[in-house]
């Protein structure tokens, strides 16, 4: 594997690699089907949710948050179908700290529930809660779930802006009621990565080494991936996030980005099979009716495509122009032609298409390629290249 990763030796410095627990893989909890669908204008129908869940299972996601059944009949249908699919991943349901939400999960036969309630002063004020009501709801809802045979992950919304003394009390209340796992939730991406790491360490000091601890982050400052990595360094066992980082506002931590960075830059074991990343990314894009940028890490269309002539000159040595092999994410390497192409680009494209083009014709072909690419403001198609090459060689 290491022969397919071409990162800087600076990453091997002790201060860069310190702090990670490499004795076990980082595990991933996907919330694309619930939190991801909160992206503006995105609606997944039951068939799309089922297809995405199957893709997540192939990717190696250990847990799939299948949805919020109480929100709609469509969500109920999707969750029911996913439960019956026999996937390797655990199927989790989402619930507020409300008995009715939990009853909807219990009725469907879901055995694992994420239970959320807001714990920051600003959010409690917005909902009309006070601390006493939050503690009461947490205790009663967790006990109800556990009494009905459910495993509970407690999820305090806006953890990172909560008063720490109260947050500690809420965590302990959830544990006392029977929750077995806890999450630290950076709901609006309000924490710098360094603050996330510090906070994870503090929470870990409260709950001890044996309670599984999750981090759920958002990308409002473009630091969703960095924050998740910091959480792992701080002692988080699970990273929650979505495919393509889809989600409300600037989105969630992108699970595949986090996995790639942990694996390649920090040598931390992960469970995801990143060769499946592009397929599940495409499923989510199609279902959500949107396209990610071509330059998006892991899944962008342009990551291993080269137009620049200067870069094409180095194309035969992937490590010269890429930090990791395209094989890691099952991507295709290729040359495209346009305004920025060079003579080597013409040569490589001719070889790719099986066109016998004398070297004496390369300069004229390149000139016509550049002229067409500039005038049209786009790349040149293979068919257009064939026509140009044929005309010049005639």
Secondary structure, 3 states (H helix, E strand, C coil): CHHHECCCHHHHCHHHHCCCCCCCCEEEEECCCCCHHHCCCCCCCHHHHHHHHHHHHHHCCCEEEEECHHHCHHHHHHHHHHHCCCCCCEEEEEEECCHHHHHHHHHHCCCEEEEEEECCHHHHHHHCCCHHHHHHHHHHHHHHHHHCCCEEEEEEECHHHCCHHHHHHHHHHHHHHCCCEEEEECCCCCCCHHHHHHHHHHHHHHHCCCCEEEEECECCCCCHHHHHHHHHHHCCCEEEEEHHHCCCCCCECEHHHHHHHHHHHCCCCECCCHHHHHHHHHHHHHHHCCCCCCCCCCCCCCCCEECCHHHHCCCCCHHHHCCECHHHHCCCCEECECCCCCHHHHHHHHHHHCCCCCHHHHHHHHHHHHHHHHHHCCCECHHHHHHHHHHHHC
